[in-house]
Amino acid sequence: MGRALREGDKVEFTIQESPKGLTAVEVSTI
């Protein structure tokens, strides 16, 4: 988790806390 598919791709992963537990949100930036 938190790893980009390819090196060079600008992909950021943010972890947000939700009532059901930890939720992984994928945010891609160009």
ZADO-1210 file (C-alpha; in nm, 4 decimals, padded with zeros to 6 digits):
<atoms>
<atom x="00.0000" y="00.0000" z="00.0000" code="MET" pos="1"/>
<atom x="00.1334" y="00.3424" z="-00.0860" code="GLY" pos="2"/>
<atom x="00.3483" y="00.2173" z="-00.3715" code="ARG" pos="3"/>
<atom x="00.3251" y="00.3596" z="-00.7198" code="ALA" pos="4"/>
<atom x="00.2773" y="00.1162" z="-01.0059" code="LEU" pos="5"/>
<atom x="00.5708" y="00.2643" z="-01.1936" code="ARG" pos="6"/>
<atom x="00.8669" y="00.4650" z="-01.0778" code="GLU" pos="7"/>
<atom x="00.8276" y="00.8128" z="-01.2200" code="GLY" pos="8"/>
<atom x="00.4520" y="00.8195" z="-01.1910" code="ASP" pos="9"/>
<atom x="00.3497" y="01.0915" z="-00.9518" code="LYS" pos="10"/>
<atom x="00.1014" y="00.9072" z="-00.7357" code="VAL" pos="11"/>
<atom x="00.0325" y="00.9894" z="-00.3743" code="GLU" pos="12"/>
<atom x="-00.1542" y="00.7707" z="-00.1317" code="PHE" pos="13"/>
<atom x="-00.3278" y="00.9189" z="00.1697" code="THR" pos="14"/>
<atom x="-00.4680" y="00.7249" z="00.4626" code="ILE" pos="15"/>
<atom x="-00.7851" y="00.8637" z="00.6172" code="GLN" pos="16"/>
<atom x="-00.9498" y="00.7460" z="00.9381" code="GLU" pos="17"/>
<atom x="-01.3139" y="00.6524" z="00.9073" code="SER" pos="18"/>
<atom x="-01.5621" y="00.5190" z="01.1636" code="PRO" pos="19"/>
<atom x="-01.5318" y="00.1779" z="00.9985" code="LYS" pos="20"/>
<atom x="-01.1524" y="00.1836" z="01.0141" code="GLY" pos="21"/>
<atom x="-00.8642" y="00.2954" z="00.7956" code="LEU" pos="22"/>
<atom x="-00.9497" y="00.3800" z="00.4379" code="THR" pos="23"/>
<atom x="-00.6894" y="00.4112" z="00.1649" code="ALA" pos="24"/>
<atom x="-00.7516" y="00.6951" z="-00.0777" code="VAL" pos="25"/>
<atom x="-00.5546" y="00.7079" z="-00.4007" code="GLU" pos="26"/>
<atom x="-00.4796" y="01.0568" z="-00.5262" code="VAL" pos="27"/>
<atom x="-00.3047" y="01.0873" z="-00.8602" code="SER" pos="28"/>
<atom x="-00.1357" y="01.4124" z="-00.9566" code="THR" pos="29"/>
<atom x="00.0119" y="01.5056" z="-01.2924" code="ILE" pos="30"/>
</atoms>
